[in-house]
Amino acid sequence: PQAVREPQPVREPTAMPPPAEPAAAALGAGGSPGVDGKQFFRQARSRLSYEAFNQFLASIKKLNNQQSTREETLDEARRIFGPELGDLYKDFETLLNRHGM
């Protein structure tokens, strides 16, 4: 007799994990009062589209690689989050400030 296997659930494509560069590692460290980095990334991933979240990660990577400035990164985040996700923008700004970026 042949074993019947349960069908595997179809998974949605997942975004790239945050890059392992210093700022992303620091942002994801958490444990500090106020904004938690890991929770911030979870919120951003759940509230942004797949494409917008990956654009956001790419802007962080450029900052980490010193290919953009803090202000350019904040401008890009402001554009990506838009007025409807202003709370995420503020949290991101707080995380950058906390980690001296």
OpenMM code with the backbone's topology and positions (N, CA, C; nanometers):
from openmm import Vec3, app, unit

residues = "PRO GLN ALA VAL ARG GLU PRO GLN PRO VAL ARG GLU PRO THR ALA MET PRO PRO PRO ALA GLU PRO ALA ALA ALA ALA LEU GLY ALA GLY GLY SER PRO GLY VAL ASP GLY LYS GLN PHE PHE ARG GLN ALA ARG SER ARG LEU SER TYR GLU ALA PHE ASN GLN PHE LEU ALA SER ILE LYS LYS LEU ASN ASN GLN GLN SER THR ARG GLU GLU THR LEU ASP GLU ALA ARG ARG ILE PHE GLY PRO GLU LEU GLY ASP LEU TYR LYS ASP PHE GLU THR LEU LEU ASN ARG HIS GLY MET".split()
positions = [
    Vec3(0.0833, -0.1204, 0.0000),
    Vec3(0.0000, 0.0000, 0.0000),
    Vec3(0.0868, 0.1255, 0.0000),
    Vec3(0.0431, 0.2205, -0.0749),
    Vec3(0.1182, 0.3455, -0.0876),
    Vec3(0.0706, 0.4445, 0.0191),
    Vec3(0.1666, 0.5114, 0.0844),
    Vec3(0.1330, 0.6082, 0.1893),
    Vec3(0.0740, 0.7332, 0.1257),
    Vec3(-0.0293, 0.7854, 0.1872),
    Vec3(-0.0920, 0.9075, 0.1385),
    Vec3(-0.0327, 1.0247, 0.2163),
    Vec3(0.0219, 1.1197, 0.1453),
    Vec3(0.0810, 1.2354, 0.2120),
    Vec3(-0.0169, 1.3510, 0.2110),
    Vec3(-0.0182, 1.4217, 0.3211),
    Vec3(-0.1028, 1.5411, 0.3306),
    Vec3(-0.0464, 1.6477, 0.2369),
    Vec3(-0.1324, 1.7215, 0.1684),
    Vec3(-0.0806, 1.8302, 0.0840),
    Vec3(-0.0185, 1.9388, 0.1710),
    Vec3(0.0903, 1.9926, 0.1231),
    Vec3(0.1587, 2.0994, 0.1954),
    Vec3(0.0861, 2.2317, 0.1707),
    Vec3(0.0731, 2.3138, 0.2742),
    Vec3(0.0070, 2.4431, 0.2541),
    Vec3(0.0888, 2.5311, 0.1603),
    Vec3(0.0181, 2.6098, 0.0828),
    Vec3(0.0838, 2.7033, -0.0070),
    Vec3(0.1271, 2.8235, 0.0763),
    Vec3(0.2537, 2.8576, 0.0661),
    Vec3(0.3049, 2.9708, 0.1435),
    Vec3(0.3130, 3.0941, 0.0562),
    Vec3(0.2825, 3.2065, 0.1185),
    Vec3(0.3027, 3.3328, 0.0489),
    Vec3(0.4519, 3.3575, 0.0393),
    Vec3(0.4977, 3.4240, -0.0661),
    Vec3(0.6396, 3.4561, -0.0717),
    Vec3(0.6729, 3.5497, 0.0439),
    Vec3(0.7858, 3.5269, 0.1023),
    Vec3(0.8274, 3.6132, 0.2127),
    Vec3(0.9318, 3.7104, 0.1636),
    Vec3(0.9377, 3.8221, 0.2303),
    Vec3(1.0363, 3.9235, 0.1944),
    Vec3(1.1738, 3.8782, 0.2399),
    Vec3(1.2729, 3.9436, 0.1823),
    Vec3(1.4083, 3.9155, 0.2267),
    Vec3(1.4158, 3.9508, 0.3752),
    Vec3(1.4893, 3.8726, 0.4536),
    Vec3(1.5061, 3.9138, 0.5930),
    Vec3(1.5896, 4.0403, 0.5980),
    Vec3(1.5811, 4.1150, 0.7054),
    Vec3(1.6638, 4.2349, 0.7135),
    Vec3(1.8098, 4.1987, 0.6937),
    Vec3(1.8843, 4.2813, 0.6219),
    Vec3(2.0243, 4.2512, 0.5964),
    Vec3(2.1021, 4.2430, 0.7268),
    Vec3(2.2132, 4.1701, 0.7246),
    Vec3(2.2919, 4.1478, 0.8462),
    Vec3(2.3938, 4.2587, 0.8702),
    Vec3(2.3791, 4.3704, 0.8052),
    Vec3(2.4702, 4.4818, 0.8265),
    Vec3(2.4465, 4.5434, 0.9647),
    Vec3(2.5379, 4.6270, 1.0112),
    Vec3(2.5306, 4.6801, 1.1478),
    Vec3(2.3997, 4.7475, 1.1868),
    Vec3(2.3494, 4.8392, 1.1061),
    Vec3(2.2282, 4.9112, 1.1477),
    Vec3(2.1092, 4.8176, 1.1582),
    Vec3(2.0951, 4.7264, 1.0637),
    Vec3(1.9813, 4.6341, 1.0700),
    Vec3(1.9942, 4.5435, 1.1912),
    Vec3(2.1153, 4.5001, 1.2206),
    Vec3(2.1357, 4.4165, 1.3390),
    Vec3(2.1029, 4.4958, 1.4644),
    Vec3(2.1464, 4.6197, 1.4686),
    Vec3(2.1186, 4.7033, 1.5852),
    Vec3(1.9697, 4.7331, 1.5958),
    Vec3(1.9050, 4.7607, 1.4825),
    Vec3(1.7619, 4.7900, 1.4853),
    Vec3(1.6829, 4.6689, 1.5323),
    Vec3(1.7295, 4.5497, 1.5006),
    Vec3(1.6582, 4.4300, 1.5394),
    Vec3(1.6944, 4.3800, 1.6785),
    Vec3(1.7881, 4.4467, 1.7455),
    Vec3(1.8377, 4.3980, 1.8738),
    Vec3(1.7307, 4.4001, 1.9820),
    Vec3(1.6510, 4.5034, 1.9863),
    Vec3(1.5443, 4.5120, 2.0859),
    Vec3(1.5990, 4.5208, 2.2269),
    Vec3(1.5129, 4.4996, 2.3260),
    Vec3(1.5545, 4.5006, 2.4641),
    Vec3(1.5613, 4.6391, 2.5254),
    Vec3(1.5515, 4.7439, 2.4471),
    Vec3(1.5567, 4.8792, 2.4998),
    Vec3(1.4142, 4.9292, 2.5215),
    Vec3(1.3979, 5.0231, 2.6147),
    Vec3(1.2637, 5.0783, 2.6324),
    Vec3(1.2206, 5.1552, 2.5079),
    Vec3(1.0913, 5.1714, 2.4906),
    Vec3(1.0404, 5.2444, 2.3739),
    Vec3(1.0191, 5.1505, 2.2573),
    Vec3(1.0671, 5.1904, 2.1410),
    Vec3(1.0461, 5.1148, 2.0178),
    Vec3(1.1356, 4.9915, 2.0171),
    Vec3(1.0771, 4.8756, 1.9921),
    Vec3(1.1511, 4.7504, 1.9826),
    Vec3(1.1798, 4.7234, 1.8354),
    Vec3(1.3054, 4.7014, 1.8017),
    Vec3(1.3455, 4.6828, 1.6625),
    Vec3(1.2791, 4.5645, 1.5950),
    Vec3(1.2774, 4.4501, 1.6623),
    Vec3(1.2159, 4.3319, 1.6009),
    Vec3(1.0673, 4.3547, 1.5778),
    Vec3(1.0005, 4.4129, 1.6759),
    Vec3(0.8579, 4.4402, 1.6612),
    Vec3(0.8338, 4.5419, 1.5497),
    Vec3(0.9225, 4.6406, 1.5390),
    Vec3(0.9095, 4.7392, 1.4320),
    Vec3(0.9128, 4.6697, 1.2954),
    Vec3(1.0109, 4.5803, 1.2740),
    Vec3(1.0211, 4.5127, 1.1449),
    Vec3(0.9005, 4.4228, 1.1196),
    Vec3(0.8479, 4.3590, 1.2232),
    Vec3(0.7265, 4.2781, 1.2059),
    Vec3(0.6094, 4.3660, 1.1611),
    Vec3(0.5945, 4.4803, 1.2293),
    Vec3(0.4866, 4.5729, 1.1940),
    Vec3(0.5025, 4.6237, 1.0512),
    Vec3(0.6258, 4.6643, 1.0171),
    Vec3(0.6502, 4.7165, 0.8826),
    Vec3(0.6180, 4.6104, 0.7781),
    Vec3(0.6596, 4.4864, 0.8021),
    Vec3(0.6350, 4.3794, 0.7053),
    Vec3(0.4857, 4.3510, 0.6906),
    Vec3(0.4132, 4.3598, 0.8011),
    Vec3(0.2701, 4.3278, 0.7928),
    Vec3(0.1882, 4.4418, 0.7334),
    Vec3(0.2361, 4.5646, 0.7442),
    Vec3(0.1564, 4.6788, 0.7004),
    Vec3(0.1972, 4.7345, 0.5647),
    Vec3(0.3188, 4.7032, 0.5194),
    Vec3(0.3632, 4.7471, 0.3869),
    Vec3(0.3374, 4.6363, 0.2849),
    Vec3(0.3275, 4.6743, 0.1598),
    Vec3(0.3208, 4.5728, 0.0546),
    Vec3(0.4562, 4.5021, 0.0469),
    Vec3(0.4575, 4.3876, -0.0169),
    Vec3(0.5813, 4.3118, -0.0371),
    Vec3(0.6873, 4.4006, -0.1029),
    Vec3(0.6466, 4.4695, -0.2088),
    Vec3(0.7398, 4.5551, -0.2831),
    Vec3(0.7903, 4.6711, -0.1978),
    Vec3(0.7010, 4.7373, -0.1263),
    Vec3(0.7403, 4.8519, -0.0438),
    Vec3(0.8337, 4.8085, 0.0691),
    Vec3(0.8069, 4.6933, 0.1292),
    Vec3(0.8927, 4.6448, 0.2371),
    Vec3(1.0331, 4.6171, 0.1844),
    Vec3(1.0422, 4.5563, 0.0667),
    Vec3(1.1744, 4.5295, 0.0092),
    Vec3(1.2462, 4.6584, -0.0296),
    Vec3(1.1724, 4.7597, -0.0749),
    Vec3(1.2339, 4.8900, -0.1020),
    Vec3(1.2892, 4.9501, 0.0272),
    Vec3(1.2133, 4.9365, 0.1346),
    Vec3(1.2561, 4.9865, 0.2641),
    Vec3(1.3844, 4.9155, 0.3090),
    Vec3(1.3881, 4.7819, 0.2974),
    Vec3(1.5094, 4.7082, 0.3341),
    Vec3(1.6286, 4.7504, 0.2482),
    Vec3(1.6035, 4.7740, 0.1198),
    Vec3(1.7122, 4.8170, 0.0314),
    Vec3(1.7667, 4.9529, 0.0741),
    Vec3(1.6792, 5.0426, 0.1202),
    Vec3(1.7263, 5.1743, 0.1642),
    Vec3(1.8109, 5.1616, 0.2911),
    Vec3(1.7752, 5.0687, 0.3793),
    Vec3(1.8557, 5.0455, 0.4998),
    Vec3(1.9920, 4.9884, 0.4613),
    Vec3(1.9914, 4.8976, 0.3660),
    Vec3(2.1172, 4.8378, 0.3200),
    Vec3(2.2100, 4.9450, 0.2623),
    Vec3(2.1532, 5.0381, 0.1847),
    Vec3(2.2342, 5.1473, 0.1288),
    Vec3(2.2935, 5.2330, 0.2403),
    Vec3(2.2162, 5.2578, 0.3449),
    Vec3(2.2672, 5.3342, 0.4588),
    Vec3(2.3820, 5.2584, 0.5253),
    Vec3(2.3628, 5.1302, 0.5480),
    Vec3(2.4662, 5.0480, 0.6110),
    Vec3(2.5945, 5.0437, 0.5294),
    Vec3(2.5794, 5.0407, 0.3979),
    Vec3(2.6952, 5.0352, 0.3083),
    Vec3(2.7527, 5.1733, 0.2792),
    Vec3(2.7006, 5.2734, 0.3485),
    Vec3(2.7437, 5.4127, 0.3331),
    Vec3(2.7270, 5.4624, 0.1897),
    Vec3(2.6213, 5.4125, 0.1240),
    Vec3(2.5879, 5.4568, -0.0105),
    Vec3(2.4795, 5.5637, -0.0075),
    Vec3(2.4243, 5.5905, 0.1108),
    Vec3(2.3288, 5.7003, 0.1274),
    Vec3(2.3452, 5.7559, 0.2685),
    Vec3(2.2968, 5.8761, 0.2869),
    Vec3(2.3063, 5.9414, 0.4171),
    Vec3(2.1846, 5.9076, 0.5015),
    Vec3(2.1920, 5.9432, 0.6269),
    Vec3(2.0795, 5.9251, 0.7180),
    Vec3(1.9574, 6.0000, 0.6650),
    Vec3(1.9791, 6.1244, 0.6218),
    Vec3(1.8682, 6.2054, 0.5713),
    Vec3(1.8071, 6.1463, 0.4447),
    Vec3(1.8896, 6.0961, 0.3548),
    Vec3(1.8369, 6.0324, 0.2332),
    Vec3(1.7547, 5.9084, 0.2697),
    Vec3(1.8031, 5.8339, 0.3674),
    Vec3(1.7313, 5.7144, 0.4114),
    Vec3(1.5978, 5.7512, 0.4751),
    Vec3(1.5982, 5.8560, 0.5577),
    Vec3(1.4725, 5.9012, 0.6189),
    Vec3(1.3756, 5.9530, 0.5133),
    Vec3(1.4271, 6.0248, 0.4138),
    Vec3(1.3404, 6.0735, 0.3054),
    Vec3(1.2764, 5.9560, 0.2305),
    Vec3(1.3570, 5.8523, 0.2039),
    Vec3(1.3051, 5.7342, 0.1343),
    Vec3(1.2005, 5.6642, 0.2213),
    Vec3(1.2278, 5.6516, 0.3510),
    Vec3(1.1317, 5.5883, 0.4420),
    Vec3(1.0021, 5.6691, 0.4463),
    Vec3(1.0129, 5.8007, 0.4482),
    Vec3(0.8935, 5.8875, 0.4504),
    Vec3(0.8104, 5.8647, 0.3249),
    Vec3(0.8776, 5.8529, 0.2111),
    Vec3(0.8085, 5.8284, 0.0843),
    Vec3(0.7409, 5.6909, 0.0854),
    Vec3(0.8131, 5.5885, 0.1333),
    Vec3(0.7604, 5.4522, 0.1346),
    Vec3(0.6418, 5.4406, 0.2302),
    Vec3(0.6541, 5.4956, 0.3513),
    Vec3(0.5478, 5.4832, 0.4513),
    Vec3(0.4286, 5.5723, 0.4193),
    Vec3(0.4559, 5.6895, 0.3622),
    Vec3(0.3469, 5.7818, 0.3303),
    Vec3(0.2779, 5.8322, 0.4554),
    Vec3(0.1808, 5.9211, 0.4387),
    Vec3(0.1136, 5.9789, 0.5556),
    Vec3(0.0317, 5.8764, 0.6351),
    Vec3(-0.0169, 5.7733, 0.5675),
    Vec3(-0.1015, 5.6755, 0.6373),
    Vec3(-0.0227, 5.5860, 0.7333),
    Vec3(0.1076, 5.5755, 0.7147),
    Vec3(0.1908, 5.4946, 0.8052),
    Vec3(0.2942, 5.5824, 0.8763),
    Vec3(0.2529, 5.7041, 0.9090),
    Vec3(0.3419, 5.7989, 0.9758),
    Vec3(0.3943, 5.7479, 1.1086),
    Vec3(0.3154, 5.6633, 1.1758),
    Vec3(0.3625, 5.6072, 1.3034),
    Vec3(0.4841, 5.5179, 1.2824),
    Vec3(0.4867, 5.4411, 1.1734),
    Vec3(0.6036, 5.3583, 1.1434),
    Vec3(0.7245, 5.4451, 1.1121),
    Vec3(0.7018, 5.5531, 1.0390),
    Vec3(0.8124, 5.6442, 1.0083),
    Vec3(0.8730, 5.6982, 1.1375),
    Vec3(0.7886, 5.7439, 1.2301),
    Vec3(0.8377, 5.7988, 1.3574),
    Vec3(0.9164, 5.6934, 1.4347),
    Vec3(0.8654, 5.5701, 1.4363),
    Vec3(0.9374, 5.4620, 1.5055),
    Vec3(1.0727, 5.4363, 1.4405),
    Vec3(1.0776, 5.4389, 1.3068),
    Vec3(1.2036, 5.4178, 1.2363),
    Vec3(1.3024, 5.5286, 1.2703),
    Vec3(1.2552, 5.6519, 1.2712),
    Vec3(1.3411, 5.7649, 1.3060),
    Vec3(1.3959, 5.7484, 1.4483),
    Vec3(1.3107, 5.7052, 1.5404),
    Vec3(1.3532, 5.6816, 1.6789),
    Vec3(1.4612, 5.5740, 1.6848),
    Vec3(1.4436, 5.4668, 1.6087),
    Vec3(1.5438, 5.3601, 1.6074),
    Vec3(1.6770, 5.4095, 1.5523),
    Vec3(1.6730, 5.4877, 1.4458),
    Vec3(1.7979, 5.5428, 1.3912),
    Vec3(1.8663, 5.6320, 1.4930),
    Vec3(1.7882, 5.7155, 1.5603),
    Vec3(1.8463, 5.8050, 1.6608),
    Vec3(1.9088, 5.7249, 1.7749),
    Vec3(1.8390, 5.6210, 1.8178),
    Vec3(1.8879, 5.5386, 1.9293),
    Vec3(2.0221, 5.4755, 1.8970),
    Vec3(2.0401, 5.4379, 1.7724),
    Vec3(2.1615, 5.3666, 1.7333),
    Vec3(2.2649, 5.4576, 1.6673),
    Vec3(2.2467, 5.5880, 1.6868),
    Vec3(2.3472, 5.6834, 1.6395),
    Vec3(2.3640, 5.6874, 1.4897),
    Vec3(2.2582, 5.6559, 1.4161),
    Vec3(2.2658, 5.6592, 1.2692),
    Vec3(2.2227, 5.7958, 1.2194),
] * unit.nanometer
topology = app.Topology()
chain = topology.addChain("A")
for resn in residues:
    res = topology.addResidue(resn, chain)
    for name in ("N", "CA", "C"):
        topology.addAtom(name, app.Element.getBySymbol(name[0]), res)
